Amino acid sequence: MRKAADECLLCRINAATKTNSHILPRFISTGFLGAKGVPRKGYLLNGKNELTSKPKTAQDSPKEDHILCDECEAYFSILETASAPSFKFWQAKIAAGEFKEITIKPFLKLVQLNSPEPTVMRLLVYSMFWRASISSTETFNSYKLDPELEESLRNNLLEFKALTMGDLDAHVKAKEIILHPYASMTSGSFKDETANVLAAINAENPASLHVDKFGFYIFKADKDVAGNFMADFTNVKTSDNQIMVVSEQIWYSVMVKRPLEMAAEQAKKNLANPK
Ligand SMILES: [Zn+2]
């Protein structure tokens, strides 16, 4: 268990005084729990519990004490505040002509965002992967990114650390972020709004995170994207800021059924080779 006197895992300077830090931003990770006022349940998959017990249900998205200092937590809140409307209201923003939607295939569209600033969106995605990798909560403790990638994400996050939106804008204008290509995925509709999952199972290259109605993939480097089915839809360049929107059926196979299968496979392996 981490203590308040431990060093903040992001800045490694201040004491990690913050309690209840969400590993995944709350705005994006609690829809699967169902509406407020009715019994809330969601499934957390970590490739460990899935065979030996029922899938773990949760009342809230995972939180952890003493991983961050107050400042670094406030910085992540700024990234979240800047990005939340684009995740929550992308469909309304397309309707309003703010975001552009391009049809690629009958089952695949691409939404080009014009907010937040692409580097701010990239920092938010980096922060989710970094938080999942450093977290030792039950959901994330076996999820560990390649150490080089994890450290690069930390350095980039730290390089742009800001305590106000104005400071963040200034950093974004003045600095270059190191590019690890990432892809984001969602669907326009879901078979069952509460049947989505939070899953951190695959920390390979690309690593993936399943966060309720959004899926995220991160590659270590440009060369790793080549040949991947998402290659053309990945955010490779600094200015890229797009989200893949797949059909309800593809979403279900890739983002709900597949993580359940992967979690079961991982649980089988863990059962055969207990650590
Ligand atoms: Zn800190």
Boltz pocket constraint, residues with backbone or C-beta under 6 A from the ligand:
constraints:
  - pocket:
      binder: B
      contacts: [[A, 8], [A, 9], [A, 10], [A, 11], [A, 12], [A, 13], [A, 14], [A, 68], [A, 69], [A, 70], [A, 71], [A, 72], [A, 73]]
      max_distance: 6.0
